[in-house]
Amino acid sequence: MNVFVAGGTGTIGVPLVRALVAAGHQVTALTRSPDKASAVRALGARPAVADALDAGALARVVLEARPTHVVHQLTALPRDGITRAEQLAPTNRLRAEGTTHLLEAAIRAGAARFLAGSFAPLLAVPPDAPRLVREAVDAVGSMEAQVLEATRRGLIEGVVLRYGLFYGPGNPATERLVALVRRRRMPVVRGDQGLLPWIHLDDAVAATVAALGAAPPGRVYDIVDDQAVSISEMVREIARQAGAPDPWAVPAWLPRLVSPYMAGFFSMRLPLSNEKAAADFGWRPRYRTWREGVSQTVLQAA
């Protein structure tokens, strides 16, 4: 395959590019920053420098690459993860406008397949959520709808992967979380009833590579492990595995006061299944549950 990875220097972009190159594919990785071109070359890929919100510039680099497959992993999220809804705005534009530009460029370049990385937890956002969070839901909905509509019209073979929450080595947010837990600076929430879908970063990459070559077009897949779990339970397990003191327990109203965006995850219940991906293109997570993945994560963070 000749693969164009948009978002090739992000949290999933880097290991995805590395995996595609290792599998023998020709890879072009998009970055907005000329300073990151050398890092892309070090991965064995060809850099393409353009802003995905600049339709003309993006079209030029995609046409030059002439990919057979295009992967949309465009985000503009803070390195250590989202803490405020305002931080979603740049990624919202990439998921709405950026998708339009990338799809048009891929179709013009004659690409056969287009895979978009989506975010499963936004499915559980309630209708009365803050406006900025609802805008994130709308942006993801726009991205998915554009890909599926292009497929329906026969313009390209589109596939959508709805990832769970990423964790694992190489994910800066996880590395920061482990550090906070070790220092007893990450509390748990009393009565946390959340059931969140998670996916180890290595498994997300493996699923993406598998889907890129074999997933039937026009379908949407949940890329999650076998067991949903709350943030509080994840934090407790990290502390146990790391030999750290038990985390502080705080009342549920405190996160709502300090970080309303993060507080929403403590009541979110979204158990999902990976069975459709297993049936359609043979992917199953290596780390079947979060306990296995946390053990490996803490070990590598030691």
C-alpha positions in Angstrom: 0.0 0.0 0.0 1.0 3.6 -0.5 -0.4 5.3 2.6 -0.9 8.9 3.4 -1.3 9.5 7.1 -2.8 12.8 8.1 -1.8 13.5 11.7 1.3 11.5 11.3 3.2 13.1 14.2 0.4 12.7 16.8 -0.1 10.3 19.6 -1.4 7.5 17.4 0.2 8.9 14.2 3.8 8.2 15.2 3.4 4.5 16.1 1.0 4.0 13.2 3.5 5.3 10.7 6.2 3.2 12.4 4.0 0.1 12.1 3.1 0.7 8.4 6.7 1.2 7.5 7.7 -2.0 9.4 5.0 -3.8 7.4 6.7 -2.8 4.1 4.3 -0.1 3.0 5.2 3.2 1.4 4.2 6.0 3.8 3.8 9.7 3.6 3.1 11.5 6.9 1.4 14.9 7.1 2.6 17.5 9.6 1.9 21.2 9.9 5.4 21.9 11.2 8.5 21.9 9.0 10.5 21.3 12.2 8.9 17.8 12.5 10.0 16.7 9.0 13.2 15.2 10.2 11.3 13.1 12.8 9.0 11.8 10.1 12.1 10.7 8.0 13.5 9.0 11.1 10.4 6.8 11.1 11.1 5.8 7.6 8.4 7.8 6.0 8.3 10.8 3.6 7.2 14.1 5.2 4.4 16.3 3.7 4.2 19.7 5.2 0.8 21.5 5.0 -2.1 22.8 7.2 -5.1 20.5 6.8 -7.3 23.7 7.0 -5.6 25.0 3.9 -7.5 23.1 1.2 -5.1 24.1 -1.6 -1.9 23.3 0.3 -3.3 20.0 1.5 -4.5 19.0 -2.0 -1.0 19.7 -3.4 0.8 17.4 -1.0 -1.8 14.6 -1.3 -1.7 14.7 -5.1 2.1 14.6 -5.0 2.0 11.5 -2.8 -0.6 9.7 -5.0 -1.7 7.4 -2.1 -3.8 4.3 -2.5 -4.9 4.6 1.1 -5.5 7.7 3.3 -5.7 7.7 7.1 -7.3 10.6 8.9 -5.8 11.0 12.4 -5.9 14.8 12.5 -6.2 16.3 16.0 -4.8 19.4 17.8 -5.1 18.2 21.4 -2.8 19.2 24.3 0.1 16.8 24.7 -1.0 15.8 28.2 -4.7 15.4 27.4 -7.8 17.5 27.5 -8.8 19.2 30.8 -11.1 22.0 29.5 -13.8 22.0 26.8 -12.2 25.0 25.2 -9.2 22.9 24.2 -11.5 20.9 21.9 -12.0 23.8 19.5 -9.0 23.3 17.1 -9.7 19.6 16.8 -13.3 20.3 16.1 -12.3 22.3 13.0 -10.0 19.5 11.9 -12.8 16.9 12.2 -15.3 19.1 10.3 -13.4 21.3 7.8 -10.2 19.2 7.8 -12.2 16.1 6.8 -13.8 17.9 3.9 -10.4 19.0 2.6 -8.7 15.6 3.1 -11.6 13.6 1.5 -11.6 15.9 -1.5 -7.9 15.6 -1.9 -7.9 11.8 -1.5 -10.6 11.4 -4.1 -8.8 13.8 -6.5 -5.6 11.8 -6.0 -7.4 8.6 -6.9 -7.1 6.9 -3.5 -9.0 3.7 -3.1 -9.7 3.8 0.6 -10.1 6.4 3.4 -10.0 5.5 7.1 -11.0 8.0 9.7 -10.2 7.8 13.4 -13.1 8.8 15.6 -13.6 9.0 19.4 -16.2 6.6 20.9 -16.8 8.4 24.3 -18.4 11.3 22.6 -21.3 9.0 21.8 -22.4 9.1 25.4 -22.4 12.9 25.8 -25.9 14.0 27.0 -28.0 16.5 25.1 -27.7 19.0 28.0 -23.9 19.0 28.0 -22.1 22.4 27.7 -22.1 24.0 24.3 -18.4 23.5 23.7 -18.7 19.7 24.3 -21.7 19.5 22.1 -19.7 21.2 19.4 -17.2 18.3 19.7 -20.0 15.8 19.3 -21.2 17.6 16.2 -17.7 17.8 14.7 -17.2 14.0 15.1 -20.6 13.4 13.7 -19.7 15.6 10.7 -16.5 13.7 10.1 -18.2 10.3 10.2 -21.1 11.4 8.0 -18.8 12.8 5.4 -16.8 9.6 5.1 -19.9 7.4 5.0 -21.6 9.6 2.4 -18.6 9.6 0.1 -18.7 5.8 0.4 -22.4 5.7 -0.4 -21.8 7.8 -3.5 -19.1 5.4 -4.7 -16.4 8.1 -4.5 -14.0 6.2 -2.2 -14.1 3.2 0.2 -14.5 4.8 3.6 -14.2 3.2 7.1 -14.6 4.8 10.5 -12.9 3.5 13.6 -14.3 4.7 16.9 -11.4 4.4 19.4 -11.8 4.1 23.1 -9.7 6.2 25.5 -6.1 5.7 24.6 -3.6 4.5 27.3 -0.2 2.9 27.4 3.5 3.7 26.9 3.9 6.4 24.3 0.7 8.2 25.3 1.8 11.4 27.1 -1.5 11.6 29.0 -0.9 8.1 30.4 2.7 8.8 31.3 1.6 11.9 33.2 -1.2 10.0 34.9 1.2 7.3 36.2 3.6 10.1 37.5 0.7 11.8 39.3 -0.5 8.5 40.8 3.0 7.7 42.1 3.1 11.1 43.8 -0.5 10.6 45.2 -1.6 13.6 43.3 -4.4 11.9 41.3 -7.5 11.3 43.4 -10.4 8.9 42.8 -14.0 9.9 43.0 -16.3 8.4 45.6 -19.1 6.5 44.0 -17.6 6.7 40.5 -20.2 4.8 38.4 -18.4 5.4 35.1 -18.0 2.6 32.5 -15.6 3.9 29.9 -14.3 2.1 26.8 -10.4 1.9 26.8 -7.9 0.8 24.2 -4.2 0.3 24.6 -2.3 2.4 22.1 -0.5 -0.6 20.6 -3.9 -2.3 20.0 -5.3 0.9 18.4 -2.4 0.9 15.9 -2.8 -2.8 15.2 -6.6 -2.4 14.6 -5.9 0.5 12.2 -3.4 -1.4 10.1 -5.8 -4.4 9.9 -8.8 -2.3 9.0 -6.9 -0.3 6.4 -6.4 -3.4 4.4 -9.4 -5.6 5.2 -12.4 -3.8 6.7 -15.5 -3.7 4.5 -16.2 -0.2 3.3 -19.0 1.9 4.6 -18.9 0.5 8.2 -18.2 1.9 11.6 -16.2 -0.1 14.2 -15.7 0.3 18.0 -12.0 -0.2 18.7 -12.0 -1.0 22.4 -10.8 -3.7 24.7 -13.0 -6.3 26.3 -13.9 -4.5 29.6 -15.2 -1.0 30.2 -14.0 0.5 33.5 -14.2 3.8 35.4 -11.3 6.3 35.7 -11.2 5.8 39.4 -10.8 2.0 39.1 -8.0 2.6 36.6 -6.2 5.0 39.0 -6.5 2.5 41.9 -5.0 -0.3 39.7 -2.1 1.9 38.6 -1.4 2.7 42.2 -1.5 -1.0 43.2 0.7 -2.0 40.3 3.2 0.8 40.9 3.3 0.2 44.7 2.1 3.7 45.3 0.0 4.8 48.3 -3.8 4.5 48.0 -5.2 7.5 46.1 -7.2 10.2 47.9 -10.9 9.9 47.5 -12.9 13.0 46.8 -16.7 13.7 46.6 -18.3 13.8 43.2 -19.1 17.5 43.4 -15.4 18.5 43.5 -14.4 17.5 39.9 -17.6 19.2 38.7 -16.3 22.4 40.4 -12.7 22.1 39.3 -13.0 20.6 35.8 -16.5 20.2 34.5 -15.2 18.6 31.3 -13.4 15.8 33.1 -16.2 15.4 35.6 -18.5 14.2 32.8 -16.4 11.0 32.5 -17.1 10.0 36.0 -20.8 9.5 35.2 -20.4 8.3 31.6 -21.5 4.7 31.0 -20.5 3.4 27.6 -19.7 -0.3 27.5 -18.9 -1.2 23.9 -17.9 -4.4 22.0 -15.0 -5.2 19.6 -16.9 -8.3 18.2 -17.8 -6.5 14.9 -14.1 -5.8 14.2 -13.2 -9.3 15.1 -15.8 -10.8 12.7 -15.2 -8.4 9.8 -11.4 -8.1 9.7 -10.0 -10.4 12.3 -8.7 -7.9 14.9 -8.7 -8.6 18.6 -6.8 -6.6 21.2 -3.5 -8.0 22.5 -4.3 -6.5 25.9 -7.8 -7.9 26.3 -8.5 -6.0 29.5 -7.3 -2.8 31.1 -5.7 -4.8 33.9 -3.3 -6.5 31.5 -2.5 -3.2 29.8 -2.0 -1.3 33.0 0.5 -3.9 34.2 2.6 -3.5 31.0 2.2 0.3 31.2 3.4 0.6 34.8 6.3 -1.8 34.1 7.6 0.3 31.2 7.1 3.5 33.1 9.2 2.3 36.0 
